[in-house]
Amino acid sequence: MNHIEVESSHLDILLVEDSPGDVRLTKEVFRDTNIDIHLHVASDGVEAMAFLRREGEHVSAPRPDLILLDLNLPKMDGRVVLANIKADANLKSIPTVILTTSESEVDIARSYRLQANCYLSKPVQLEAFENLVKSINDFWLTKVKLPQQRQGG
């Protein structure tokens, strides 16, 4: 089969987000789903790349099935992280969803040029943010066929 069998396995999601409130809310929404989701969090771009490249303390990190990436990050900007992901032959096939407060046309255009799979603006209202995360779950984790993970890669 060419997609992940959600019924028999779990999904690994890497959330690259520096806002503790957004991390907490995202965890809560995913916890309420009927899919076994392992949410891994990187609070800056440098940590995200270390996780993805399995460096340092992340040497045994799983390959994520999906990346949720904020653009405005400390240490390494999310735009640079996205460029690094999509330039890396081992990482570029991981669906990468931009989840950010930026509604800038420049950021939207640049993200798609850098091969983001989707661009979502985070709403400031709590309920709207919850609904957005639920829609990510409904679309990306239940409807979309994700690439099967390669063992050891």
DSSP file (Angstrom, degrees, kcal/mol; ACC not computed):
  #  RESIDUE AA STRUCTURE BP1 BP2  ACC     N-H-->O    O-->H-N    N-H-->O    O-->H-N    TCO  KAPPA ALPHA  PHI   PSI    X-CA   Y-CA   Z-CA
    1    1 A M              0   0    0      0, 0.0     4,-0.1     0, 0.0   147,-0.1   0.000 360.0 360.0 360.0 146.9    0.0    0.0    0.0
    2    2 A N        +     0   0    0      2,-0.1   146,-0.5   145,-0.1     2,-0.3   0.225 360.0  56.5 -99.2  14.9    1.2    3.5   -0.8
    3    3 A H  S    S-     0   0    0    144,-0.2     2,-0.3   142,-0.0   142,-0.1  -0.937  91.5 -88.5-140.2 166.5   -0.2    5.3    2.3
    4    4 A I        -     0   0    0    142,-0.7     2,-1.1    -2,-0.3   142,-0.2  -0.544  34.6-130.6 -75.7 132.8    0.0    5.0    6.0
    5    5 A E    >>  -     0   0    0     -2,-0.3     4,-0.7     1,-0.2     3,-0.7  -0.735  23.0-172.2 -83.8 101.0   -2.5    2.7    7.6
    6    6 A V  T 34 S+     0   0    0     -2,-1.1     3,-0.5     1,-0.2    30,-0.4   0.812  78.1  61.7 -67.6 -29.4   -3.9    4.9   10.3
    7    7 A E  T 34 S+     0   0    0      1,-0.2    -1,-0.2    -3,-0.1    -2,-0.1   0.840 113.1  33.8 -66.6 -32.0   -5.9    2.2   11.9
    8    8 A S  T <4 S+     0   0    0     -3,-0.7     2,-0.2     2,-0.1    -1,-0.2   0.416 123.6  29.6-105.6   1.5   -2.9    0.0   12.7
    9    9 A S  S  < S-     0   0    0     -4,-0.7    27,-0.4    -3,-0.5     2,-0.3  -0.751  74.8-106.6-144.8-174.8   -0.3    2.6   13.5
   10   10 A H        -     0   0    0     -2,-0.2     2,-0.4    25,-0.1    27,-0.2  -0.804  25.1-124.7-118.5 165.7    0.2    6.1   14.8
   11   11 A L  E     -a   37   0A   0     25,-2.6    27,-3.3    -2,-0.3     2,-0.6  -0.926  14.3-145.9-111.1 136.0    1.1    9.3   13.0
   12   12 A D  E     -a   38   0A   0     -2,-0.4    53,-3.4    51,-0.2    54,-1.2  -0.894  18.2-174.0-100.5 124.3    4.1   11.4   14.0
   13   13 A I  E     -ab  39  66A   0     25,-2.5    27,-3.3    -2,-0.6     2,-0.7  -0.970  14.9-150.2-119.1 132.3    3.6   15.2   13.7
   14   14 A L  E     -ab  40  67A   0     52,-2.4    54,-2.9    -2,-0.4     2,-0.6  -0.913  11.2-164.8-100.9 116.1    6.4   17.7   14.2
   15   15 A L  E     -ab  41  68A   0     25,-3.4    27,-2.5    -2,-0.7     2,-0.9  -0.903   2.1-164.4-100.0 116.7    5.0   21.0   15.4
   16   16 A V  E     +ab  42  69A   0     52,-3.4    54,-2.2    -2,-0.6     2,-0.3  -0.863  36.3 136.2-104.8 100.8    7.5   23.8   15.0
   17   17 A E        -     0   0    0     25,-1.8    56,-0.1    -2,-0.9    -2,-0.1  -0.992  43.4-164.9-153.4 131.5    6.1   26.5   17.2
   18   18 A D        +     0   0    0     -2,-0.3    25,-0.1    54,-0.2     3,-0.1   0.487  68.0  93.7 -99.6  -3.6    7.5   28.9   19.8
   19   19 A S     >  -     0   0    0      1,-0.2     4,-2.3     2,-0.0     5,-0.2  -0.806  60.2-158.7 -92.0 112.1    4.2   30.0   21.4
   20   20 A P  H  > S+     0   0    0      0, 0.0     4,-2.6     0, 0.0     5,-0.2   0.858  92.9  54.7 -57.0 -35.7    3.5   27.8   24.5
   21   21 A G  H  > S+     0   0    0      2,-0.2     4,-2.3     1,-0.2     5,-0.2   0.919 109.1  45.7 -64.3 -43.8   -0.2   28.7   24.3
   22   22 A D  H  > S+     0   0    0      2,-0.2     4,-2.3     1,-0.2    -1,-0.2   0.865 113.0  51.4 -67.8 -35.6   -0.4   27.6   20.7
   23   23 A V  H  X S+     0   0    0     -4,-2.3     4,-2.5     2,-0.2    -2,-0.2   0.948 111.5  47.1 -63.3 -48.7    1.5   24.4   21.5
   24   24 A R  H  X S+     0   0    0     -4,-2.6     4,-2.2     1,-0.2    -2,-0.2   0.916 114.0  46.7 -60.6 -45.4   -0.8   23.6   24.4
   25   25 A L  H  X S+     0   0    0     -4,-2.3     4,-2.3     2,-0.2    -1,-0.2   0.901 111.5  50.9 -66.0 -41.5   -4.0   24.2   22.4
   26   26 A T  H  X S+     0   0    0     -4,-2.3     4,-2.5     1,-0.2     5,-0.2   0.918 110.2  50.4 -62.2 -43.5   -2.7   22.2   19.4
   27   27 A K  H  X S+     0   0    0     -4,-2.5     4,-2.2     1,-0.2    -2,-0.2   0.923 110.3  50.3 -58.7 -45.3   -2.0   19.3   21.7
   28   28 A E  H  X S+     0   0    0     -4,-2.2     4,-1.1     2,-0.2    -2,-0.2   0.916 111.2  47.3 -61.7 -44.0   -5.4   19.5   23.2
   29   29 A V  H >< S+     0   0    0     -4,-2.3     3,-0.6     1,-0.2    -1,-0.2   0.929 114.1  46.3 -65.6 -44.7   -7.2   19.5   19.9
   30   30 A F  H >< S+     0   0    0     -4,-2.5     3,-1.5     1,-0.2     5,-0.3   0.837 106.3  60.4 -66.5 -31.1   -5.1   16.5   18.5
   31   31 A R  H 3< S+     0   0    0     -4,-2.2    -1,-0.2     1,-0.3    -2,-0.2   0.812  99.7  57.7 -63.8 -29.1   -5.7   14.6   21.8
   32   32 A D  T << S+     0   0    0     -4,-1.1    -1,-0.3    -3,-0.6    -2,-0.2   0.452  89.4  96.2 -82.5  -0.2   -9.5   14.8   21.1
   33   33 A T  S <  S-     0   0    0     -3,-1.5     4,-0.1     2,-0.2    -3,-0.0  -0.402  79.3-126.6 -85.0 167.0   -9.1   13.0   17.8
   34   34 A N  S    S+     0   0    0     -2,-0.1     2,-0.4     2,-0.1    -1,-0.1   0.122  83.2  95.0 -98.3  21.4   -9.6    9.3   17.3
   35   35 A I  S    S-     0   0    0     -5,-0.3     2,-1.1     2,-0.0    -2,-0.2  -0.906  83.7-118.0-110.4 140.1   -6.2    9.0   15.6
   36   36 A D        +     0   0    0    -27,-0.4   -25,-2.6    -2,-0.4     2,-0.5  -0.661  45.0 179.2 -78.1 101.1   -3.1    7.9   17.6
   37   37 A I  E     -a   11   0A   0     -2,-1.1     2,-0.7   -27,-0.2   -25,-0.2  -0.907  24.3-159.2-111.8 128.4   -1.0   11.0   17.1
   38   38 A H  E     -a   12   0A   0    -27,-3.3   -25,-2.5    -2,-0.5     2,-0.7  -0.917  17.0-160.0-102.7 107.4    2.5   11.5   18.5
   39   39 A L  E     -a   13   0A   0     -2,-0.7     2,-0.4   -27,-0.2   -25,-0.2  -0.803   6.5-169.3 -94.5 116.8    3.0   15.3   18.6
   40   40 A H  E     -a   14   0A   0    -27,-3.3   -25,-3.4    -2,-0.7     2,-0.5  -0.853   9.4-150.9-103.6 140.0    6.6   16.3   18.8
   41   41 A V  E     -a   15   0A   0     -2,-0.4     2,-0.4   -27,-0.2   -25,-0.2  -0.945  16.3-175.5-121.3 130.7    7.4   20.0   19.4
   42   42 A A  E     -a   16   0A   0    -27,-2.5   -25,-1.8    -2,-0.5     6,-0.0  -0.992  11.5-159.9-116.5 128.9   10.4   22.0   18.4
   43   43 A S  S    S+     0   0    0     -2,-0.4     2,-0.3   -27,-0.2   -27,-0.1   0.470  72.1  22.7 -93.1  -0.8   10.4   25.6   19.8
   44   44 A D  S  > S-     0   0    0     29,-0.1     4,-2.0     1,-0.1    31,-0.2  -0.972  83.2-103.4-154.4 169.4   12.8   27.1   17.3
   45   45 A G  H  > S+     0   0    0     29,-1.5     4,-2.2    31,-0.6     5,-0.2   0.841 116.1  54.4 -66.5 -35.2   14.1   26.5   13.8
   46   46 A V  H  > S+     0   0    0     28,-0.4     4,-2.1     1,-0.2    -1,-0.2   0.929 110.4  46.7 -65.0 -44.5   17.5   25.1   14.9
   47   47 A E  H  > S+     0   0    0      1,-0.2     4,-2.5     2,-0.2    -2,-0.2   0.885 109.8  55.1 -63.7 -38.6   15.8   22.5   17.1
   48   48 A A  H  X S+     0   0    0     -4,-2.0     4,-2.7     1,-0.2    -2,-0.2   0.929 109.6  45.4 -60.8 -45.8   13.4   21.6   14.2
   49   49 A M  H  X S+     0   0    0     -4,-2.2     4,-2.3     2,-0.2    -1,-0.2   0.882 111.7  52.2 -67.9 -36.6   16.3   20.9   11.8
   50   50 A A  H  <>S+     0   0    0     -4,-2.1     5,-2.8     2,-0.2     4,-0.4   0.909 111.6  47.7 -63.0 -41.3   18.1   18.9   14.5
   51   51 A F  H ><5S+     0   0    0     -4,-2.5     3,-1.0     3,-0.2    -2,-0.2   0.951 114.1  45.8 -61.6 -50.6   15.0   16.8   15.0
   52   52 A L  H 3<5S+     0   0    0     -4,-2.7    -2,-0.2     1,-0.3    -1,-0.2   0.836 118.2  42.1 -65.3 -33.2   14.5   16.3   11.3
   53   53 A R  T 3<5S-     0   0    0     -4,-2.3    -1,-0.3    -5,-0.2    -2,-0.2   0.395 109.5-123.7 -94.0   2.9   18.1   15.4   10.7
   54   54 A R  T < 5 +     0   0    0     -3,-1.0     2,-0.3    -4,-0.4    -3,-0.2   0.937  55.4 157.3  55.0  53.4   18.3   13.2   13.8
   55   55 A E    > < -     0   0    0     -5,-2.8     3,-2.2    -6,-0.1    -1,-0.2  -0.777  47.9 -19.9-109.0 152.2   21.1   15.1   15.4
   56   56 A G  G >  S+     0   0    0     -2,-0.3     3,-1.4     1,-0.3     0, 0.0  -0.270 135.2   0.9  59.3-130.0   22.2   15.5   19.0
   57   57 A E  G 3  S+     0   0    0      1,-0.3     3,-0.3     2,-0.1    -1,-0.3   0.592 131.2  63.5 -67.9  -9.0   19.5   14.6   21.5
   58   58 A H  G X   +     0   0    0     -3,-2.2     3,-2.3     1,-0.2    -1,-0.3   0.136  62.8 120.6 -99.9  19.4   17.1   13.8   18.5
   59   59 A V  T <  S+     0   0    0     -3,-1.4    -1,-0.2     1,-0.3    -2,-0.1   0.788  82.2  38.9 -58.4 -29.2   19.2   10.9   17.2
   60   60 A S  T 3  S+     0   0    0     -3,-0.3    -1,-0.3    -5,-0.1    -2,-0.1   0.152  86.0 137.1-106.6  19.8   16.3    8.5   17.7
   61   61 A A    <   -     0   0    0     -3,-2.3     2,-0.1   -10,-0.1    -3,-0.1  -0.366  54.7-118.7 -65.0 141.9   13.6   10.9   16.5
   62   62 A P        -     0   0    0      0, 0.0    -8,-0.1     0, 0.0    -1,-0.1  -0.417  28.3-102.7 -75.6 157.7   11.0    9.5   14.2
   63   63 A R        -     0   0    0     87,-0.1   -51,-0.2    -2,-0.1   -11,-0.1  -0.724  45.8-121.3 -77.3 121.8   10.5   10.8   10.7
   64   64 A P        -     0   0    0      0, 0.0   -51,-0.2     0, 0.0     3,-0.1  -0.307  11.4-150.9 -67.2 148.8    7.4   12.9   10.9
   65   65 A D  S    S+     0   0    0    -53,-3.4     2,-0.3     1,-0.3   -52,-0.2   0.683  87.1  12.8 -83.5 -22.5    4.4   12.1    8.7
   66   66 A L  E     -b   13   0A   0    -54,-1.2   -52,-2.4    28,-0.1     2,-0.5  -0.986  67.1-148.7-155.0 142.4    3.5   15.8    8.7
   67   67 A I  E     -bc  14  96A   0     28,-2.5    30,-3.2    -2,-0.3     2,-0.6  -0.974   3.0-162.6-117.4 129.0    5.2   19.1    9.7
   68   68 A L  E     -bc  15  97A   0    -54,-2.9   -52,-3.4    -2,-0.5     2,-0.5  -0.959  22.6-168.8-107.3 114.6    3.3   22.1   11.1
   69   69 A L  E     -bc  16  98A   0     28,-3.1    30,-2.5    -2,-0.6     2,-0.2  -0.917  18.3-154.5-120.6 121.5    5.7   25.0   10.7
   70   70 A D        -     0   0    0    -54,-2.2    30,-0.2    -2,-0.5     3,-0.1  -0.594  11.9-148.1 -79.7 151.3    5.4   28.5   12.1
   71   71 A L  S    S+     0   0    0     -2,-0.2     7,-2.8     1,-0.2     2,-1.3   0.855  82.8  65.7 -88.6 -38.4    7.3   31.2   10.1
   72   72 A N  S    S+     0   0    0      5,-0.2   -54,-0.2     6,-0.1    -1,-0.2  -0.668  72.5 149.2 -93.5  88.8    8.3   33.6   12.9
   73   73 A L        -     0   0    0     -2,-1.3   -29,-0.1    -3,-0.1     2,-0.1  -0.846  44.9-112.9-120.9 152.3   10.7   31.5   15.0
   74   74 A P  S    S+     0   0    0      0, 0.0     2,-2.8     0, 0.0   -29,-1.5  -0.405  92.8  11.5 -76.1 162.5   13.8   32.3   17.1
   75   75 A K  S    S+     0   0    0    -31,-0.2     2,-0.4   -30,-0.1   -31,-0.1  -0.255 136.3  25.9  69.1 -52.3   17.3   31.1   16.2
   76   76 A M  S    S-     0   0    0     -2,-2.8   -31,-0.6     4,-0.0     5,-0.1  -0.941  89.1-122.2-142.2 119.0   16.3   30.0   12.6
   77   77 A D    >>  -     0   0    0     -2,-0.4     4,-2.1     1,-0.1     3,-0.6  -0.190  20.6-120.8 -57.9 145.9   13.4   31.6   10.8
   78   78 A G  H 3> S+     0   0    0     -7,-2.8     4,-2.6     1,-0.2     5,-0.2   0.781 113.0  60.0 -60.8 -28.2   10.6   29.3    9.6
   79   79 A R  H 3> S+     0   0    0     -8,-0.6     4,-2.1     2,-0.2    -1,-0.2   0.885 107.3  45.9 -67.1 -37.6   11.2   30.4    6.0
   80   80 A V  H <> S+     0   0    0     -3,-0.6     4,-2.6     2,-0.2    -2,-0.2   0.892 111.4  52.4 -70.2 -40.5   14.8   29.1    6.3
   81   81 A V  H  X S+     0   0    0     -4,-2.1     4,-2.7     2,-0.2    -2,-0.2   0.939 109.9  48.8 -59.0 -47.4   13.6   25.9    7.9
   82   82 A L  H  X S+     0   0    0     -4,-2.6     4,-2.6     1,-0.2     5,-0.2   0.923 111.1  49.7 -59.3 -45.9   11.1   25.4    5.0
   83   83 A A  H  X S+     0   0    0     -4,-2.1     4,-1.2     1,-0.2    -1,-0.2   0.905 112.1  48.6 -60.2 -41.6   13.9   26.0    2.4
   84   84 A N  H  X S+     0   0    0     -4,-2.6     4,-0.7     2,-0.2    -2,-0.2   0.903 111.5  49.4 -65.4 -41.7   16.1   23.5    4.2
   85   85 A I  H >< S+     0   0    0     -4,-2.7     3,-1.0     1,-0.2     6,-0.3   0.950 114.2  43.8 -61.3 -49.6   13.4   20.9    4.3
   86   86 A K  H 3< S+     0   0    0     -4,-2.6    -1,-0.2     1,-0.3    -2,-0.2   0.666 111.8  53.9 -75.9 -15.1   12.5   21.2    0.7
   87   87 A A  H 3< S+     0   0    0     -4,-1.2     2,-0.6    -5,-0.2    -1,-0.3   0.548  92.1  87.8 -89.6  -9.7   16.2   21.3   -0.4
   88   88 A D    XX  -     0   0    0     -3,-1.0     4,-2.7    -4,-0.7     3,-1.4  -0.816  68.9-151.0 -97.3 117.8   16.9   18.0    1.5
   89   89 A A  T 34 S+     0   0    0     -2,-0.6     4,-0.3     1,-0.3    -1,-0.1   0.798  97.8  50.5 -56.9 -30.8   16.3   14.9   -0.6
   90   90 A N  T 34 S+     0   0    0      1,-0.1    -1,-0.3     2,-0.1    -5,-0.1   0.664 121.7  30.5 -82.3 -16.2   15.5   12.9    2.6
   91   91 A L  T X4 S+     0   0    0     -3,-1.4     3,-2.4    -6,-0.3    -2,-0.2   0.661  91.7  88.1-113.8 -22.7   13.0   15.5    3.9
   92   92 A K  T 3< S+     0   0    0     -4,-2.7     4,-0.1     1,-0.3    -3,-0.1   0.698  83.6  60.2 -62.2 -20.8   11.4   17.2    1.0
   93   93 A S  T 3  S+     0   0    0     -4,-0.3    -1,-0.3    -8,-0.1    -2,-0.1   0.577  78.7 103.4 -83.0  -7.0    8.6   14.6    0.6
   94   94 A I  S <  S-     0   0    0     -3,-2.4   -28,-0.1    -9,-0.1   -29,-0.1  -0.635  84.4-115.1 -74.5 120.8    7.3   15.3    4.1
   95   95 A P        -     0   0    0      0, 0.0   -28,-2.5     0, 0.0     2,-0.5  -0.359  33.3-160.2 -58.0 129.9    4.1   17.4    3.8
   96   96 A T  E     -c   67   0A   0     19,-0.2    21,-2.5   -30,-0.2    22,-0.9  -0.956   6.7-166.9-122.3 115.7    4.8   20.8    5.3
   97   97 A V  E     -cd  68 118A   0    -30,-3.2   -28,-3.1    -2,-0.5     2,-0.5  -0.888  17.2-137.7-104.1 123.4    2.0   23.0    6.4
   98   98 A I  E     +cd  69 119A   0     20,-2.9    22,-3.1    -2,-0.5     2,-0.5  -0.709  23.5 179.8 -79.4 125.1    2.7   26.6    7.2
   99   99 A L  E     + d   0 120A   0    -30,-2.5     2,-0.3    -2,-0.5    22,-0.2  -0.888  26.3 135.8-130.0  97.7    0.7   27.5   10.3
  100  100 A T  E     - d   0 121A   0     20,-2.2    22,-3.7    -2,-0.5   -30,-0.1  -0.883  64.1-121.8-144.1 164.3    1.5   31.2   11.2
  101  101 A T  S    S+     0   0    0     -2,-0.3     2,-0.2    20,-0.2    20,-0.1   0.638  80.2 107.7 -82.7 -15.3    0.0   34.5   12.2
  102  102 A S        +     0   0    0      1,-0.1    -2,-0.2    18,-0.1    20,-0.1  -0.446  38.5 175.1 -69.5 129.6    1.5   36.2    9.1
  103  103 A E        +     0   0    0     -2,-0.2     2,-0.2    18,-0.1    -1,-0.1   0.099  33.4 139.9-113.4  18.3   -1.1   37.1    6.4
  104  104 A S     >  -     0   0    0      1,-0.2     4,-2.4     4,-0.0     5,-0.2  -0.430  53.3-143.1 -67.3 129.6    1.5   38.8    4.3
  105  105 A E  H  > S+     0   0    0      1,-0.2     4,-2.8     2,-0.2     5,-0.2   0.849 103.9  56.9 -59.5 -34.0    1.2   38.2    0.6
  106  106 A V  H  > S+     0   0    0      2,-0.2     4,-2.7     1,-0.2    -1,-0.2   0.929 108.4  45.4 -63.3 -45.7    5.0   38.1    0.4
  107  107 A D  H  > S+     0   0    0      2,-0.2     4,-2.6     1,-0.2    -2,-0.2   0.902 113.7  49.6 -64.8 -40.9    5.1   35.3    3.0
  108  108 A I  H  X S+     0   0    0     -4,-2.4     4,-2.0     2,-0.2     5,-0.2   0.961 114.7  43.2 -62.6 -51.3    2.3   33.3    1.3
  109  109 A A  H  X S+     0   0    0     -4,-2.8     4,-2.3     1,-0.2    -2,-0.2   0.919 115.5  48.7 -61.5 -44.5    4.0   33.6   -2.2
  110  110 A R  H  X S+     0   0    0     -4,-2.7     4,-2.1    -5,-0.2    -1,-0.2   0.902 108.7  53.8 -64.0 -40.8    7.4   32.8   -0.8
  111  111 A S  H  <>S+     0   0    0     -4,-2.6     5,-2.6     1,-0.2    -1,-0.2   0.913 111.4  44.7 -61.4 -42.8    6.2   29.8    1.1
  112  112 A Y  H ><5S+     0   0    0     -4,-2.0     3,-1.6     3,-0.2    -1,-0.2   0.876 110.3  54.5 -70.0 -35.7    4.6   28.3   -2.0
  113  113 A R  H 3<5S+     0   0    0     -4,-2.3    -1,-0.2     1,-0.3    -2,-0.2   0.865 106.5  52.7 -61.2 -34.6    7.7   29.1   -4.0
  114  114 A L  T 3<5S-     0   0    0     -4,-2.1    -1,-0.3    -5,-0.2    -2,-0.2   0.316 127.1-105.4 -84.2   8.9    9.6   27.1   -1.4
  115  115 A Q  T < 5 +     0   0    0     -3,-1.6   -19,-0.2     1,-0.2    -3,-0.2   0.769  54.5 172.1  75.7  31.3    7.2   24.2   -1.9
  116  116 A A      < -     0   0    0     -5,-2.6    -1,-0.2     1,-0.1   -19,-0.2  -0.440  30.8-141.0 -61.0 145.5    5.0   24.5    1.2
  117  117 A N  S    S-     0   0    0    -21,-2.5     2,-0.3     1,-0.3   -20,-0.2   0.685  78.0  -2.3 -83.9 -18.4    2.1   22.1    0.8
  118  118 A C  E     -d   97   0A   0    -22,-0.9   -20,-2.9    -7,-0.1     2,-0.5  -0.959  59.1-145.1-168.1 149.8   -0.3   24.4    2.4
  119  119 A Y  E     +d   98   0A   0     -2,-0.3     2,-0.4   -22,-0.2   -20,-0.2  -0.978  21.2 177.0-128.3 118.1   -0.4   27.9    4.0
  120  120 A L  E     -d   99   0A   0    -22,-3.1   -20,-2.2    -2,-0.5     2,-0.5  -0.975  21.9-140.6-123.6 133.7   -2.8   28.6    7.0
  121  121 A S  E     -d  100   0A   0     -2,-0.4   -20,-0.2   -22,-0.2   -18,-0.1  -0.800  23.8-125.0 -92.0 130.3   -3.1   31.8    8.9
  122  122 A K        -     0   0    0    -22,-3.7     2,-0.1    -2,-0.5     7,-0.1  -0.596  23.0-136.1 -74.2 124.3   -3.6   31.3   12.7
  123  123 A P        -     0   0    0      0, 0.0     6,-0.1     0, 0.0    -1,-0.0  -0.478   5.4-136.7 -75.5 154.3   -6.7   33.1   13.9
  124  124 A V  S    S+     0   0    0     -2,-0.1     2,-0.3   -23,-0.1    -2,-0.0   0.753  79.4  90.9 -83.2 -24.6   -6.4   35.0   17.1
  125  125 A Q  S  > S-     0   0    0      1,-0.1     4,-2.3     2,-0.0     5,-0.2  -0.554  77.1-135.1 -75.8 135.0   -9.7   33.8   18.5
  126  126 A L  H  > S+     0   0    0     -2,-0.3     4,-2.5     1,-0.2     5,-0.2   0.908 102.6  46.4 -55.2 -50.7   -9.4   30.6   20.6
  127  127 A E  H  > S+     0   0    0      1,-0.2     4,-2.4     2,-0.2    -1,-0.2   0.883 112.0  51.4 -64.8 -38.6  -12.4   28.8   19.1
  128  128 A A  H  > S+     0   0    0      2,-0.2     4,-2.0     1,-0.2    -1,-0.2   0.881 109.8  50.2 -65.9 -37.6  -11.4   29.7   15.5
  129  129 A F  H  X S+     0   0    0     -4,-2.3     4,-2.4     2,-0.2    -2,-0.2   0.928 109.9  50.4 -65.1 -44.8   -7.9   28.4   16.2
  130  130 A E  H  X S+     0   0    0     -4,-2.5     4,-2.4     1,-0.2    -2,-0.2   0.921 110.7  49.8 -56.7 -45.3   -9.3   25.1   17.6
  131  131 A N  H  X S+     0   0    0     -4,-2.4     4,-2.1     1,-0.2    -1,-0.2   0.869 108.8  52.5 -63.6 -36.7  -11.5   24.8   14.5
  132  132 A L  H  X S+     0   0    0     -4,-2.0     4,-1.9     2,-0.2    -1,-0.2   0.934 110.2  47.0 -64.6 -45.7   -8.4   25.4   12.3
  133  133 A V  H  X S+     0   0    0     -4,-2.4     4,-2.2     1,-0.2    -2,-0.2   0.894 111.2  52.4 -64.0 -38.9   -6.5   22.6   14.0
  134  134 A K  H  X S+     0   0    0     -4,-2.4     4,-3.1     1,-0.2    -1,-0.2   0.895 107.6  51.8 -61.7 -38.9   -9.5   20.3   13.7
  135  135 A S  H  X S+     0   0    0     -4,-2.1     4,-2.5     2,-0.2     5,-0.3   0.856 106.5  53.6 -67.8 -33.2   -9.6   21.0   10.0
  136  136 A I  H  X>S+     0   0    0     -4,-1.9     4,-2.0     2,-0.2     5,-0.9   0.942 112.1  45.5 -61.7 -46.5   -5.9   20.1    9.7
  137  137 A N  I  X>S+     0   0    0     -4,-2.2     4,-1.3     1,-0.2     5,-0.6   0.948 113.3  49.1 -59.8 -49.9   -6.8   16.8   11.4
  138  138 A D  I  <>S+     0   0    0     -4,-3.1     5,-0.6     3,-0.2     4,-0.3   0.887 124.4  28.8 -60.3 -40.3   -9.8   16.2    9.2
  139  139 A F  I  X>S+     0   0    0     -4,-2.5     5,-2.4     3,-0.2     4,-1.2   0.966 128.2  33.0 -85.5 -61.1   -8.0   17.0    6.0
  140  140 A W  I  <5S+     0   0    0     -4,-2.0    -3,-0.2    -5,-0.3    -2,-0.1   0.788 127.2  35.8 -72.3 -29.3   -4.3   16.0    6.4
  141  141 A L  I  <<S+     0   0    0     -4,-1.3    -1,-0.2    -5,-0.9    -3,-0.2   0.587 130.1  24.0-106.1 -10.4   -4.7   13.1    8.8
  142  142 A T  I  4<S+     0   0    0     -5,-0.6    -3,-0.2    -4,-0.3    -2,-0.2   0.683 129.6  29.6-121.5 -31.7   -7.9   11.5    7.6
  143  143 A K  I  <<S+     0   0    0     -4,-1.2     2,-0.2    -5,-0.6    -3,-0.2   0.843 101.1  77.3 -98.6 -39.8   -8.5   12.4    3.9
  144  144 A V  S   <S-     0   0    0     -5,-2.4     2,-0.7    -6,-0.1     0, 0.0  -0.498  75.8-131.0 -76.4 138.9   -5.0   12.8    2.5
  145  145 A K        -     0   0    0     -2,-0.2    -1,-0.1  -142,-0.1    -4,-0.1  -0.824  27.4-153.7 -87.2 115.4   -2.9    9.8    1.7
  146  146 A L        -     0   0    0     -2,-0.7  -142,-0.7  -142,-0.2     3,-0.1  -0.612  25.6 -94.3 -90.2 150.2    0.5   10.4    3.2
  147  147 A P        -     0   0    0      0, 0.0     2,-0.2     0, 0.0  -144,-0.2  -0.342  44.7-107.2 -62.7 140.8    3.7    8.9    1.9
  148  148 A Q        -     0   0    0   -146,-0.5     2,-0.1     1,-0.1  -144,-0.0  -0.471  38.4-110.2 -67.8 137.4    4.6    5.6    3.6
  149  149 A Q        -     0   0    0     -2,-0.2     2,-0.5    -3,-0.1    -1,-0.1  -0.448  24.9-131.7 -70.6 139.1    7.6    6.1    5.8
  150  150 A R    >   -     0   0    0     -2,-0.1     3,-1.5    -3,-0.0     2,-0.2  -0.778  26.7-113.9 -88.4 134.3   10.8    4.5    4.7
  151  151 A Q  T 3  S+     0   0    0     -2,-0.5    -1,-0.0     1,-0.3     0, 0.0  -0.470  97.3   6.3 -68.4 134.7   12.5    2.4    7.4
  152  152 A G  T 3         0   0    0     -2,-0.2    -1,-0.3     1,-0.1    -3,-0.0   0.503 360.0 360.0  75.1   3.7   15.9    3.9    8.4
  153  153 A G    <         0   0    0     -3,-1.5    -2,-0.2   -90,-0.0    -1,-0.1   0.399 360.0 360.0-130.0 360.0   15.4    7.0    6.2
